[in-house]
């Protein structure tokens, strides 16, 4: 299968390190959050995942709305990512809260459900990460 887009990131130092994308557009220092006993003061993998998932999911919402010719005027997505214990290791939990303008509640819920079927992040985590969806239509 031919890739539509490929990117690359390099990290040294893990959660207390530094990461950069190969094109140099993203350069980020990483730190263990205070809640996990670290110093905080820099981003962490869960925050980066939350930003990426929210952006990708909102794009999927807009894509489905255009495809279905829905009167969506605006949308926003908040992704809440939790690091959870999993036996000897860890796992993620995600809650996606979508907000739409221009649709009634039922249409907004159907739209978000369809977006969840096509979003690359949703497809990547399906069966591995519990994802809770909520929708607020206005």
C-alpha positions as CSV (number, residue, x, y, z in Angstrom):
1,X,0.0,0.0,0.0
2,X,1.3,3.4,-1.0
3,X,1.6,5.9,2.0
4,X,-0.2,9.2,1.6
5,X,2.2,10.8,4.0
6,X,5.1,9.7,6.2
7,X,6.9,11.6,8.9
8,X,9.7,10.8,11.4
9,X,10.6,11.9,14.9
10,X,13.7,11.2,16.9
11,X,13.8,11.2,20.7
12,X,16.8,11.0,23.0
13,X,16.3,10.7,26.8
14,X,12.8,9.2,26.8
15,X,10.4,11.0,29.1
16,X,13.2,13.3,30.3
17,X,14.6,14.1,26.9
18,X,14.2,16.0,23.7
19,X,12.4,15.2,20.5
20,X,12.5,16.6,17.0
21,X,10.8,15.8,13.7
22,X,12.9,15.1,10.7
23,X,11.8,18.3,9.0
24,X,12.7,20.4,12.1
25,X,9.2,21.9,12.5
26,X,8.6,20.4,15.9
27,X,11.3,20.5,18.5
28,X,10.2,19.7,22.0
29,X,11.7,19.1,25.4
30,X,10.1,16.4,27.4
31,X,9.7,16.0,31.2
32,X,8.0,13.6,33.5
33,X,4.8,15.4,34.9
34,X,4.8,16.4,38.5
35,X,1.8,14.0,39.0
36,X,4.2,11.2,38.3
37,X,7.0,12.4,40.5
38,X,8.8,14.4,37.8
39,X,9.8,18.0,37.6
40,X,7.1,19.0,35.1
41,X,7.9,22.1,33.1
42,X,7.9,20.5,29.7
43,X,5.5,18.4,27.6
44,X,5.0,14.7,27.8
45,X,3.9,11.8,25.5
46,X,0.4,11.8,26.8
47,X,-0.1,15.5,26.0
48,X,1.4,15.1,22.5
49,X,-0.9,12.1,21.9
50,X,-3.9,14.2,23.1
51,X,-3.1,17.1,20.7
52,X,-2.6,14.7,17.8
53,X,-5.7,12.7,18.5
54,X,-7.9,15.8,18.9
55,X,-6.6,17.4,15.7
56,X,-7.0,14.2,13.7
57,X,-10.5,13.4,15.1
58,X,-11.8,17.0,14.4
59,X,-10.5,16.6,10.8
60,X,-12.4,13.3,10.5
61,X,-15.6,15.0,11.8
62,X,-15.2,17.8,9.2
63,X,-14.4,15.3,6.4
64,X,-17.5,13.2,7.1
65,X,-19.7,16.3,7.3
66,X,-18.4,17.5,3.9
67,X,-18.9,14.0,2.4
68,X,-22.4,13.8,3.8
69,X,-23.2,17.4,2.9
70,X,-24.2,18.2,6.5
71,X,-24.7,21.9,7.6
72,X,-21.8,21.7,10.1
73,X,-20.8,25.3,10.8
74,X,-18.0,24.6,13.3
75,X,-16.5,21.9,15.4
76,X,-14.0,21.4,18.2
77,X,-12.6,18.3,20.0
78,X,-11.1,17.9,23.4
79,X,-9.1,14.8,24.0
80,X,-8.5,13.7,27.5
81,X,-5.7,11.1,27.7
82,X,-5.0,9.1,30.9
83,X,-2.1,7.0,31.8
84,X,-3.4,4.0,33.6
85,X,-1.8,1.0,35.4
86,X,-1.9,-2.3,33.5
87,X,-0.4,-5.1,35.5
88,X,3.4,-4.6,35.5
89,X,3.1,-1.9,32.8
90,X,0.8,0.9,31.6
91,X,-2.0,1.6,29.2
92,X,-3.9,4.6,27.9
93,X,-7.5,5.7,28.2
94,X,-9.0,8.3,26.0
95,X,-12.2,10.5,26.2
96,X,-13.1,12.5,23.1
97,X,-15.5,15.3,23.7
98,X,-16.8,16.7,20.4
99,X,-18.7,20.0,20.0
100,X,-20.6,20.9,16.9
101,X,-22.5,23.9,15.6
102,X,-25.2,23.7,13.0
103,X,-26.5,20.2,13.8
104,X,-29.1,18.8,16.2
105,X,-27.9,16.4,18.9
106,X,-28.9,13.2,16.9
107,X,-27.2,14.3,13.8
108,X,-24.1,15.4,15.7
109,X,-23.9,12.0,17.5
110,X,-24.2,10.2,14.1
111,X,-21.5,12.4,12.6
112,X,-19.1,11.7,15.5
113,X,-19.8,8.0,15.3
114,X,-18.9,7.9,11.6
115,X,-15.8,10.0,12.3
116,X,-14.7,7.5,14.8
117,X,-14.8,4.8,12.1
118,X,-12.5,6.6,9.8
119,X,-10.1,8.6,12.0
120,X,-6.6,7.2,11.7
121,X,-6.0,7.5,15.4
122,X,-9.2,5.8,16.3
123,X,-8.3,3.0,13.9
124,X,-4.8,2.7,15.3
125,X,-6.1,2.3,18.9
126,X,-9.3,0.4,18.3
127,X,-9.2,-2.8,20.4
128,X,-6.2,-1.6,22.4
129,X,-7.4,1.6,24.1
130,X,-10.8,2.4,25.6
131,X,-12.1,5.5,23.9
132,X,-15.2,7.2,25.3
133,X,-17.1,9.5,23.0
134,X,-19.3,12.4,24.0
135,X,-21.0,15.0,21.8
136,X,-22.5,18.4,22.5
137,X,-24.5,20.0,19.6
138,X,-25.3,23.7,19.4
